Amino acid sequence: MKGMGTVRKLHKSNKDNEVYYYYLKNGEKRWMYRHKYYDVLGKRKEKKESSFKTEKEALKALLEVKASLLNDQSKQVEYNQMTVSQWLDIWYETYNSGWEVTSRLQRKNAIKHQMKPLLGKFKLSKLDRTTYVREYINKLSKKYRPSTVALFHRLFKIAINAAVEDEIIPRNRFNKISIEQEEELDNFLTSDELNILLDVTKKHENITNYTFILLLAYTGLRKGEALGLKWKNINLKEKTVTVERTRDRYGDRPPKTKNSYRTFPIDDIVVNQLQVYQKWCIETKFAYGMKLDKKKDYVFISYQGGTPMGANTSKYLFERIYKQLEKDNIHIKRITPHGLRHTHATILINMGIPPKTIADRLGNTVEMIYNVYSHSFKELEDKAVVAFSESLASGAKIGAN
């Protein structure tokens, strides 16, 4: 019983026969309640809580328990002393077998290194927004970038949503908390910067790396989607690419969402490069005593052995590219491999391509496109206002002449 390590004499309250008071060793008075009820299976149980400083607090807590039971919320009553740490253990042990390998590892690490250390001691049913922001979001913000904080926030919300679905708590108090991610706005290149990046890559990297970077930039593919492409997914005659899997260091698997399954067109620049690259792949595989199997083979292979391109290749590739740019005294914005996807989307938006077309191409929803690239749409709106004014001004001049 909370706050009662040893059995103490209980005295009934005059206000409710399930509320009691008792005395601590130092003589201080404390209050508690004990409520007997039947759970959903008809099993008799008792709910009790102690250490209240006033009779009013104990009575209020008792009434809340009774109200929950009347609303068929016996689980919330039974588990209202469960800590966040205890729930995270239950959540992970119960559901992890149904998660993808990457999701399982990501959530396991977040539970161990972020969620439990910062929030584990709090009662799941009592954790409020203010405490959550102060003890979790604010402390994470001192150590990590906003995008990383947003990731840990999203993972915790997934865990809490599971508790809501299990009827252990009534609602998720943290759904409407948003994390500002201003630095993500810089993770893209302008058209001129992209051309510089491609030129340096073509000049200093092997054909696999150049083709990989070109494809990401010209299609907006996610890195894992590009690594998961097989030659059967490339239709050079119809000039299309089909996404039906993603690949990383844990192997290949289906894409995360239905929207990720897609077929979209590619232009002649990409088609021509893929034709050249396919010929190189045939010659390279042959040199190692293998034949290119267009149905089974991945598109991107290493020039050393003809084996599938490594999942971490792009990370080291970008490091080399930016070192070469510094060596050549060329300064462009530093981005991540995922920044090529942002670059592709941003350029399309600035060209006035409809959001639905961009969403279909990237494998996103229209809503996500608006949310992620809101800054680009704002800039486009500003350009539209200026263009309209200039058009009217130009018309007025013509009329005056």
Backbone torsions as a table, in degrees:
resi	resn	phi	psi	omega
1	MET	NA	133.1	-176.4
2	LYS	-57.7	124.6	173.3
3	GLY	78.0	7.7	-178.7
4	MET	-131.7	79.3	-179.2
5	GLY	-68.1	-28.7	178.3
6	THR	-122.6	156.2	-180.0
7	VAL	-71.1	128.9	180.0
8	ARG	-122.9	157.1	178.8
9	LYS	-71.5	129.3	-178.7
10	LEU	-103.2	143.1	179.0
11	HIS	-122.5	129.5	-177.7
12	LYS	-70.3	144.1	174.7
13	SER	-76.5	154.7	176.5
14	ASN	-80.1	-16.4	-175.0
15	LYS	-90.2	-29.6	-178.2
16	ASP	-155.2	133.5	-175.9
17	ASN	-76.0	-0.6	175.0
18	GLU	-105.8	5.6	176.9
19	VAL	-110.3	135.2	-177.0
20	TYR	-132.0	162.1	169.9
21	TYR	-127.3	155.9	179.5
22	TYR	-150.5	173.4	-177.1
23	TYR	-120.7	139.3	175.2
24	LEU	-78.3	172.0	179.6
25	LYS	-59.3	-32.9	-178.7
26	ASN	-84.3	4.1	176.6
27	GLY	93.2	-5.5	-179.7
28	GLU	-71.7	144.6	-177.3
29	LYS	-91.0	135.6	177.4
30	ARG	-133.0	160.4	-176.5
31	TRP	-123.5	155.0	178.1
32	MET	-152.5	168.6	172.4
33	TYR	-131.1	155.6	174.9
34	ARG	-138.3	117.6	-176.5
35	HIS	-125.9	125.2	178.6
36	LYS	-97.2	138.9	-177.8
37	TYR	-154.6	174.8	176.7
38	TYR	-112.4	133.0	178.9
39	ASP	-80.1	-175.4	-175.0
40	VAL	-63.9	-20.2	179.6
41	LEU	-94.4	3.1	179.5
42	GLY	82.8	10.9	-180.0
43	LYS	-85.8	133.5	-178.3
44	ARG	-75.5	130.5	-179.3
45	LYS	-136.7	166.3	178.2
46	GLU	-130.4	133.1	176.4
47	LYS	-110.6	128.0	179.8
48	LYS	-142.9	150.7	179.0
49	GLU	-152.3	139.3	-175.8
50	SER	-127.5	-170.6	176.4
51	SER	74.8	16.0	174.8
52	PHE	-73.0	140.0	-178.1
53	LYS	-82.1	-22.1	-179.7
54	THR	-131.0	157.0	176.6
55	GLU	-64.3	-36.6	-179.1
56	LYS	-61.2	-41.7	179.9
57	GLU	-64.7	-42.6	-179.8
58	ALA	-65.7	-42.1	-179.9
59	LEU	-65.5	-40.5	178.6
60	LYS	-62.7	-44.2	179.2
61	ALA	-63.5	-39.1	178.2
62	LEU	-63.6	-44.3	179.2
63	LEU	-62.3	-36.7	178.2
64	GLU	-64.6	-40.8	177.8
65	VAL	-62.9	-46.4	-179.7
66	LYS	-62.5	-39.8	179.6
67	ALA	-64.0	-41.5	179.3
68	SER	-63.2	-41.1	179.8
69	LEU	-67.1	-36.9	177.6
70	LEU	-65.3	-27.9	179.0
71	ASN	-93.1	18.9	179.5
72	ASP	59.0	38.7	179.9
73	GLN	-112.8	49.5	-177.2
74	SER	-64.1	-30.0	178.2
75	LYS	-63.7	-39.5	179.2
76	GLN	-64.8	-34.8	177.4
77	VAL	-70.0	-45.5	-176.0
78	GLU	-64.6	-36.0	-174.4
79	TYR	-107.1	16.8	-173.8
80	ASN	-72.6	-8.1	174.6
81	GLN	-100.4	1.6	179.6
82	MET	-66.6	135.7	178.0
83	THR	-84.9	162.9	176.2
84	VAL	-58.9	-40.5	-179.6
85	SER	-60.6	-43.8	179.8
86	GLN	-63.9	-42.3	179.7
87	TRP	-66.2	-39.7	179.7
88	LEU	-60.4	-38.5	177.0
89	ASP	-64.0	-44.8	179.7
90	ILE	-63.4	-46.3	-179.0
91	TRP	-58.6	-50.1	-176.9
92	TYR	-65.5	-47.3	-177.2
93	GLU	-64.2	-32.9	-176.8
94	THR	-78.4	-41.2	-168.1
95	TYR	-110.2	-10.5	-169.9
96	ASN	-63.7	-26.2	-178.5
97	SER	-65.6	-20.5	-180.0
98	GLY	-94.3	0.6	-179.0
99	TRP	-93.1	156.6	173.3
100	GLU	-67.4	158.8	-176.8
101	VAL	-57.1	-44.9	-177.8
102	THR	-66.9	-39.9	179.1
103	SER	-65.3	-40.3	-179.7
104	ARG	-61.0	-47.3	-179.3
105	LEU	-66.5	-42.8	-179.6
106	GLN	-60.7	-45.7	-178.1
107	ARG	-72.0	-36.2	177.9
108	LYS	-62.0	-44.8	179.9
109	ASN	-67.8	-39.7	179.4
110	ALA	-65.2	-39.1	177.8
111	ILE	-62.8	-45.9	-175.2
112	LYS	-71.4	-42.3	-170.5
113	HIS	-101.0	-22.0	-178.2
114	GLN	-119.9	-56.1	-172.1
115	MET	-65.8	-53.0	-177.7
116	LYS	-65.3	-47.1	-179.4
117	PRO	-59.7	-35.2	-175.0
118	LEU	-94.9	-32.0	-173.0
119	LEU	-124.6	-8.7	-172.6
120	GLY	-54.6	-34.2	-174.8
121	LYS	-77.4	-17.3	-175.6
122	PHE	-78.4	149.9	175.1
123	LYS	-70.7	132.6	-178.7
124	LEU	-58.0	-42.0	-176.5
125	SER	-76.8	-16.9	-175.0
126	LYS	-104.0	-14.1	-176.5
127	LEU	-63.9	118.7	-177.5
128	ASP	-105.8	172.4	-176.7
129	ARG	-59.7	-45.0	-176.6
130	THR	-62.2	-46.1	178.8
131	THR	-64.0	-41.5	-179.7
132	TYR	-60.1	-48.0	-179.2
133	VAL	-65.0	-43.3	-177.9
134	ARG	-67.4	-45.8	-172.3
135	GLU	-90.1	-19.0	-175.8
136	TYR	-116.3	-64.7	-175.6
137	ILE	-62.1	-50.2	-177.2
138	ASN	-64.2	-39.7	-179.6
139	LYS	-71.7	-37.0	175.7
140	LEU	-64.9	-36.3	-177.3
141	SER	-65.0	-22.0	178.5
142	LYS	-78.8	-17.1	-175.7
143	LYS	-113.6	-25.8	-172.1
144	TYR	-126.2	162.7	174.9
145	ARG	-69.1	156.4	179.9
146	PRO	-54.2	-38.7	-179.6
147	SER	-64.5	-35.5	178.7
148	THR	-72.1	-40.3	176.5
149	VAL	-60.8	-41.8	178.9
150	ALA	-61.9	-36.5	177.9
151	LEU	-64.4	-48.0	-179.9
152	PHE	-65.0	-34.6	176.5
153	HIS	-64.3	-44.7	-179.8
154	ARG	-64.1	-41.3	-179.6
155	LEU	-65.1	-38.8	179.4
156	PHE	-67.6	-38.0	178.5
157	LYS	-62.9	-35.6	177.5
158	ILE	-62.5	-42.8	179.0
159	ALA	-64.2	-41.1	-179.4
160	ILE	-69.8	-38.2	177.5
161	ASN	-60.6	-35.1	178.0
162	ALA	-65.9	-36.9	177.5
163	ALA	-66.8	-35.8	177.0
164	VAL	-66.5	-44.5	-180.0
165	GLU	-63.9	-30.5	177.3
166	ASP	-84.0	2.8	177.1
167	GLU	63.0	27.7	177.6
168	ILE	-84.2	-32.6	172.3
169	ILE	-130.9	154.7	-173.7
170	PRO	-75.2	-30.9	-176.1
171	ARG	-159.8	166.9	177.1
172	ASN	-96.3	110.2	-177.4
173	ARG	-75.6	-7.5	-169.7
174	PHE	-109.0	3.4	-175.9
175	ASN	-62.6	-33.4	-174.2
176	LYS	-92.1	5.1	176.4
177	ILE	-82.0	126.1	-179.3
178	SER	-116.0	151.0	-179.6
179	ILE	-112.7	124.5	177.0
180	GLU	-69.3	133.3	-178.5
181	GLN	-128.6	58.1	-173.7
182	GLU	-62.1	-33.2	-175.1
183	GLU	-67.7	-20.8	178.2
184	GLU	-63.7	-23.7	-178.8
185	LEU	-65.3	-20.6	-178.0
186	ASP	-93.6	-0.6	-175.8
187	ASN	-87.2	52.5	175.4
188	PHE	-156.4	160.4	-179.9
189	LEU	-111.3	157.7	170.6
190	THR	-79.0	170.7	178.9
191	SER	-59.0	-42.8	179.9
192	ASP	-64.6	-42.2	179.8
193	GLU	-65.8	-38.6	178.9
194	LEU	-63.6	-41.0	178.1
195	ASN	-61.8	-39.0	177.9
196	ILE	-63.8	-45.6	179.7
197	LEU	-59.8	-43.8	-179.5
198	LEU	-66.7	-39.9	179.6
199	ASP	-62.3	-45.1	-179.3
200	VAL	-66.3	-40.1	179.1
201	THR	-63.5	-44.7	-179.4
202	LYS	-63.7	-35.7	-176.2
203	LYS	-76.4	-35.9	-170.4
204	HIS	-113.7	-8.5	-178.6
205	GLU	-113.3	165.2	178.5
206	ASN	-74.3	169.6	-172.7
207	ILE	-64.5	-32.7	178.2
208	THR	-63.2	-49.0	-178.4
209	ASN	-63.8	-40.8	179.5
210	TYR	-65.7	-45.0	-179.4
211	THR	-63.3	-38.2	178.9
212	PHE	-62.2	-49.0	179.8
213	ILE	-64.1	-42.4	-180.0
214	LEU	-60.9	-44.6	-178.2
215	LEU	-64.5	-43.7	177.7
216	LEU	-59.3	-44.4	-176.6
217	ALA	-68.6	-38.7	-174.3
218	TYR	-88.6	-7.8	-178.1
219	THR	-124.4	-22.6	-176.0
220	GLY	76.8	15.6	177.9
221	LEU	-61.4	146.5	168.8
222	ARG	-70.6	153.3	-178.6
223	LYS	-55.7	-47.0	-178.9
224	GLY	-64.0	-32.8	178.5
225	GLU	-67.9	-40.3	178.5
226	ALA	-66.5	-42.1	179.1
227	LEU	-65.1	-27.9	-178.4
228	GLY	-85.3	-5.8	-179.7
229	LEU	-67.7	137.0	171.0
230	LYS	-113.4	162.1	-175.8
231	TRP	-61.4	-24.6	177.8
232	LYS	-69.4	-16.2	178.1
233	ASN	-86.6	-7.0	179.9
234	ILE	-106.5	116.9	176.7
235	ASN	-107.5	96.6	-175.6
236	LEU	-70.8	-25.8	178.4
237	LYS	-75.5	-46.4	179.7
238	GLU	-82.5	-11.0	180.0
239	LYS	60.1	55.2	178.9
240	THR	-135.3	159.2	173.2
241	VAL	-125.2	135.0	177.9
242	THR	-115.6	127.9	178.8
243	VAL	-101.9	122.3	178.1
244	GLU	-139.5	6.6	176.3
245	ARG	-161.5	166.6	172.9
246	THR	-131.2	152.2	-177.1
247	ARG	-137.0	138.6	174.3
248	ASP	-144.1	-162.4	-175.8
249	ARG	-67.8	-12.6	178.1
250	TYR	-94.6	0.5	-179.4
251	GLY	111.5	-169.5	179.5
252	ASP	-103.9	156.5	-178.2
253	ARG	-158.4	167.4	177.9
254	PRO	-64.8	154.3	176.3
255	PRO	-59.4	159.1	-175.3
256	LYS	-67.6	-40.5	-173.8
257	THR	-123.0	163.6	177.5
258	LYS	-63.8	-34.8	-179.3
259	ASN	-64.2	-24.1	-177.6
260	SER	-70.9	-26.1	174.4
261	TYR	-73.4	119.3	-175.5
262	ARG	-164.0	159.3	171.6
263	THR	-128.0	129.5	-177.2
264	PHE	-140.5	157.5	-177.7
265	PRO	-78.7	153.9	174.2
266	ILE	-126.8	156.3	-176.1
267	ASP	-91.6	179.2	-174.6
268	ASP	-65.2	-31.9	179.8
269	ILE	-60.6	-45.8	179.8
270	VAL	-69.5	-43.5	-179.8
271	VAL	-58.8	-47.7	-179.3
272	ASN	-61.6	-42.4	179.7
273	GLN	-66.2	-39.2	178.7
274	LEU	-66.8	-33.7	176.7
275	GLN	-65.0	-44.8	177.5
276	VAL	-62.8	-42.6	-177.1
277	TYR	-68.9	-37.9	178.5
278	GLN	-62.1	-40.4	177.5
279	LYS	-61.9	-41.6	177.8
280	TRP	-63.4	-40.6	179.6
281	CYS	-62.3	-42.0	178.8
282	ILE	-60.2	-46.2	-178.9
283	GLU	-66.7	-39.7	-178.0
284	THR	-68.9	-44.8	178.5
285	LYS	-61.7	-41.0	179.9
286	PHE	-62.1	-39.0	179.8
287	ALA	-62.6	-25.8	179.0
288	TYR	-102.7	18.5	175.2
289	GLY	76.0	25.7	-179.4
290	MET	-125.7	161.7	177.2
291	LYS	-116.6	137.5	179.8
292	LEU	-68.3	121.5	177.3
293	ASP	-104.0	104.9	-174.4
294	LYS	-67.8	-17.6	178.9
295	LYS	-85.2	-32.5	-173.2
296	LYS	-110.0	-28.3	-171.6
297	ASP	-77.3	141.2	172.8
298	TYR	-70.6	151.9	-179.6
299	VAL	-65.9	-49.2	-172.7
300	PHE	-94.1	119.1	-179.6
301	ILE	-127.4	160.9	179.8
302	SER	-81.9	145.3	176.5
303	TYR	-73.8	-12.0	177.3
304	GLN	-101.6	88.3	176.4
305	GLY	104.4	-15.1	179.6
306	GLY	70.4	17.1	178.7
307	THR	-84.1	163.0	-179.7
308	PRO	-55.3	142.0	179.5
309	MET	-58.6	136.7	-178.7
310	GLY	-68.6	148.9	-176.6
311	ALA	-66.6	-27.6	-178.2
312	ASN	-95.8	4.6	-177.2
313	THR	-57.5	-42.5	-175.5
314	SER	-63.4	-33.1	-179.9
315	LYS	-62.2	-50.2	-179.7
316	TYR	-72.0	-30.0	177.6
317	LEU	-61.2	-46.2	180.0
318	PHE	-65.2	-36.1	177.9
319	GLU	-62.4	-42.4	178.7
320	ARG	-66.6	-41.4	-178.6
321	ILE	-61.3	-45.9	-178.1
322	TYR	-70.9	-29.8	174.1
323	LYS	-66.6	-39.0	177.9
324	GLN	-66.5	-39.2	177.5
325	LEU	-61.8	-42.1	177.7
326	GLU	-64.3	-41.6	178.9
327	LYS	-61.4	-37.2	179.4
328	ASP	-85.1	3.3	-179.4
329	ASN	58.5	39.9	177.1
330	ILE	-111.2	127.8	-175.4
331	HIS	-116.8	112.8	172.8
332	ILE	-129.5	164.6	-178.6
333	LYS	-59.1	136.8	177.7
334	ARG	-84.5	124.6	178.9
335	ILE	-126.4	171.3	174.2
336	THR	-97.0	169.8	175.9
337	PRO	-55.1	-36.7	178.7
338	HIS	-66.1	-21.4	178.6
339	GLY	-63.1	-22.8	176.8
340	LEU	-67.7	-33.4	175.3
341	ARG	-65.7	-45.3	176.4
342	HIS	-61.8	-39.2	179.7
343	THR	-61.5	-46.7	179.8
344	HIS	-58.4	-47.7	-178.4
345	ALA	-65.1	-43.4	-177.6
346	THR	-63.5	-41.8	179.0
347	ILE	-64.0	-41.7	179.0
348	LEU	-63.6	-40.9	178.8
349	ILE	-62.4	-45.2	-179.6
350	ASN	-64.9	-21.8	177.6
351	MET	-86.3	-3.7	178.4
352	GLY	83.9	18.8	178.3
353	ILE	-69.6	135.1	-178.6
354	PRO	-56.9	139.1	-179.9
355	PRO	-54.8	-36.2	179.5
356	LYS	-63.0	-39.9	178.8
357	THR	-65.2	-42.4	179.4
358	ILE	-65.1	-43.1	-179.8
359	ALA	-61.7	-43.9	179.2
360	ASP	-63.4	-38.1	-178.6
361	ARG	-68.8	-40.7	-176.8
362	LEU	-86.6	-11.6	-177.7
363	GLY	78.8	31.6	-179.8
364	ASN	-116.7	176.9	170.4
365	THR	-92.9	159.5	177.4
366	VAL	-61.5	-38.9	-180.0
367	GLU	-59.8	-42.9	-179.9
368	MET	-65.6	-38.5	178.2
369	ILE	-60.6	-44.5	178.8
370	TYR	-64.1	-40.2	-178.0
371	ASN	-68.9	-46.9	-175.7
372	VAL	-72.6	-36.5	-173.7
373	TYR	-113.1	32.9	-179.0
374	SER	-58.4	-34.9	-179.5
375	HIS	-63.6	-38.1	-179.6
376	SER	-69.0	-39.3	178.3
377	PHE	-67.3	-34.4	177.0
378	LYS	-64.5	-43.4	178.0
379	GLU	-63.1	-38.6	179.9
380	LEU	-65.9	-38.9	177.1
381	GLU	-63.4	-42.2	178.6
382	ASP	-61.8	-39.9	178.4
383	LYS	-65.3	-37.9	-179.8
384	ALA	-63.4	-40.8	179.0
385	VAL	-62.7	-45.4	-179.8
386	VAL	-65.1	-43.7	-178.5
387	ALA	-62.1	-39.7	179.4
388	PHE	-64.6	-45.3	179.9
389	SER	-63.0	-42.9	-179.9
390	GLU	-65.1	-35.9	179.4
391	SER	-64.6	-42.6	178.8
392	LEU	-66.9	-41.0	-179.2
393	ALA	-63.9	-40.5	179.2
394	SER	-65.0	-39.8	179.4
395	GLY	-65.4	-36.9	179.9
396	ALA	-65.2	-39.2	-180.0
397	LYS	-64.9	-42.3	-179.7
398	ILE	-63.5	-39.1	-179.5
399	GLY	-67.4	-35.2	-179.9
400	ALA	-68.5	-33.0	179.8
401	ASN	-75.3	NA	NA
